Amino acid sequence: MTKTLILTGGSQGIGQKTLQKFVEQGWQGINISRKPTQLPGVIDLEIDLSATNWVERIEKELLTRLPDSSILCLIHNAAALIPDRVGMIDPVNFEKTLSLNVIIPSTLNNLLLPRMSKDSSILYVGSTLSEKAVPGCASYLVSKHAVLGLMRATCQDLAGSGVHTCCICPGLTDTAMLRERCQHDEKLLEILKKISLAERFVEPEEIADILWFAANHPVLNGSVIHGNLGQRES
Ligand SMILES: NC(=O)c1ccc[n+]([C@@H]2O[C@H](COP(=O)([O-])OP(=O)(O)OC[C@H]3O[C@@H](n4cnc5c(N)ncnc54)[C@H](OP(=O)(O)O)[C@@H]3O)[C@@H](O)[C@H]2O)c1
């Protein structure tokens, strides 16, 4: 049976490396993001998941391509990070963040679960901030805690379906999201590297490897997997 990865946010960073990994291993790869991945062998659906017509486009451009039932791995990877703090959270940005990071993954589950046969998986990309807190990114932090909750609900509600689920939580990973968050301040980036016990950032390929492992090992169900090189506690 064909195995297909459907991943959001594959145009760069962790998502792009994940698509590359799965395609190298013989899976069909489908990316959903605004820009294309430009990876050979990947089908790019250039869709803005924040646009009002995204469900219609998924129905037309994705569901019509899929067989009635096949082994799918759905990875919820696209996310927004808009810096903010409690007391000054812009409700519009809060809603946007919750929508892209939590509600849209849930809607994609609704759309794709009927097509998932046994041995399929739903993997959520969480964050260290799915379980911890730091100042200055309140909306994102709340959304990443919610992602973990959605994964746990997925595990319980899909019992007996043969579909397994995990939340993979990257630590600080060397991608555009991290560099933009630090406004490309090299001094700050050097300081942040020291949060990890290895004194370096996680590479996006390392998270791709964990996602690959999780997709292929149903024993990991309801699991929260931190990929952060170990983090300094004080
Ligand atoms: N980097 C880190 O340090 C870190 C740490 C912990 C967790 N994470 C998590 O890891 C995941 C990947 O992050 P990353 O670091 O690889 O980020 P990234 O390089 O900024 O990539 C984010 C991806 O999300 C897509 N995206 C954003 N808004 C979208 C929209 N409206 N519609 C469709 N796609 C959209 C982007 O594609 P387009 O711009 O082409 O639409 C891009 O491919 C996220 O869930 C993030 O929270 C990252």
The ligand as a MOL file (V3000), in Angstrom:
LIG
                    3D

  0  0  0     0  0            999 V3000
M  V30 BEGIN CTAB
M  V30 COUNTS 48 52 0 0 0
M  V30 BEGIN ATOM
M  V30 1 N 12.7240 26.5260 15.5610 0
M  V30 2 C 12.5580 26.3110 16.8650 0
M  V30 3 O 13.4060 26.6800 17.7090 0
M  V30 4 C 11.3370 25.5610 17.3520 0
M  V30 5 C 11.3070 25.2010 18.7100 0
M  V30 6 C 10.2100 24.5220 19.1790 0
M  V30 7 C 9.1590 24.1930 18.3270 0
M  V30 8 N 9.2210 24.5530 17.0190 0 CHG=1
M  V30 9 C 8.0730 24.1980 16.1730 0
M  V30 10 O 8.5130 23.5290 15.0060 0
M  V30 11 C 7.5810 23.7340 13.9380 0
M  V30 12 C 8.3250 24.1850 12.6960 0
M  V30 13 O 8.9990 25.3890 13.0080 0
M  V30 14 P 10.2780 25.9040 12.2130 0
M  V30 15 O 11.2330 26.3650 13.2220 0
M  V30 16 O 10.6950 24.9350 11.1690 0 CHG=-1
M  V30 17 O 9.6220 27.2240 11.5820 0
M  V30 18 P 9.7570 27.9640 10.1850 0
M  V30 19 O 11.0890 27.6980 9.5730 0
M  V30 20 O 9.3250 29.3480 10.4430 0
M  V30 21 O 8.6400 27.2070 9.3200 0
M  V30 22 C 7.2850 27.3960 9.5770 0
M  V30 23 C 6.4860 26.7910 8.4560 0
M  V30 24 O 5.0990 27.0760 8.6980 0
M  V30 25 C 4.5130 27.4860 7.4780 0
M  V30 26 N 3.3860 28.3950 7.7030 0
M  V30 27 C 3.3640 29.4860 8.5020 0
M  V30 28 N 2.1770 30.1130 8.3760 0
M  V30 29 C 1.4460 29.3960 7.4760 0
M  V30 30 C 0.1550 29.5430 6.9230 0
M  V30 31 N -0.6300 30.5670 7.2380 0
M  V30 32 N -0.2810 28.6210 6.0250 0
M  V30 33 C 0.5080 27.5940 5.6690 0
M  V30 34 N 1.7430 27.3870 6.1750 0
M  V30 35 C 2.2070 28.2840 7.0600 0
M  V30 36 C 5.6390 28.2230 6.7510 0
M  V30 37 O 5.4210 28.1490 5.3600 0
M  V30 38 P 5.0440 29.4000 4.4190 0
M  V30 39 O 5.6830 30.6270 5.0040 0
M  V30 40 O 5.5720 28.9840 3.0830 0
M  V30 41 O 3.5510 29.4280 4.4670 0
M  V30 42 C 6.8520 27.3750 7.1050 0
M  V30 43 O 7.0310 26.3330 6.1650 0
M  V30 44 C 6.5650 24.7580 14.4820 0
M  V30 45 O 5.4260 24.0580 14.9310 0
M  V30 46 C 7.2890 25.3790 15.6640 0
M  V30 47 O 6.3990 25.8730 16.6350 0
M  V30 48 C 10.2790 25.2340 16.5070 0
M  V30 END ATOM
M  V30 BEGIN BOND
M  V30 1 1 1 2
M  V30 2 2 2 3
M  V30 3 1 2 4
M  V30 4 1 4 5
M  V30 5 2 4 48
M  V30 6 2 5 6
M  V30 7 1 6 7
M  V30 8 2 7 8
M  V30 9 1 8 9
M  V30 10 1 8 48
M  V30 11 1 9 10
M  V30 12 1 9 46
M  V30 13 1 10 11
M  V30 14 1 11 12
M  V30 15 1 11 44
M  V30 16 1 12 13
M  V30 17 1 13 14
M  V30 18 2 14 15
M  V30 19 1 14 16
M  V30 20 1 14 17
M  V30 21 1 17 18
M  V30 22 2 18 19
M  V30 23 1 18 20
M  V30 24 1 18 21
M  V30 25 1 21 22
M  V30 26 1 22 23
M  V30 27 1 23 24
M  V30 28 1 23 42
M  V30 29 1 24 25
M  V30 30 1 25 26
M  V30 31 1 25 36
M  V30 32 1 26 27
M  V30 33 1 26 35
M  V30 34 2 27 28
M  V30 35 1 28 29
M  V30 36 1 29 30
M  V30 37 2 29 35
M  V30 38 1 30 31
M  V30 39 2 30 32
M  V30 40 1 32 33
M  V30 41 2 33 34
M  V30 42 1 34 35
M  V30 43 1 36 37
M  V30 44 1 36 42
M  V30 45 1 37 38
M  V30 46 2 38 39
M  V30 47 1 38 40
M  V30 48 1 38 41
M  V30 49 1 42 43
M  V30 50 1 44 45
M  V30 51 1 44 46
M  V30 52 1 46 47
M  V30 END BOND
M  V30 END CTAB
M  END
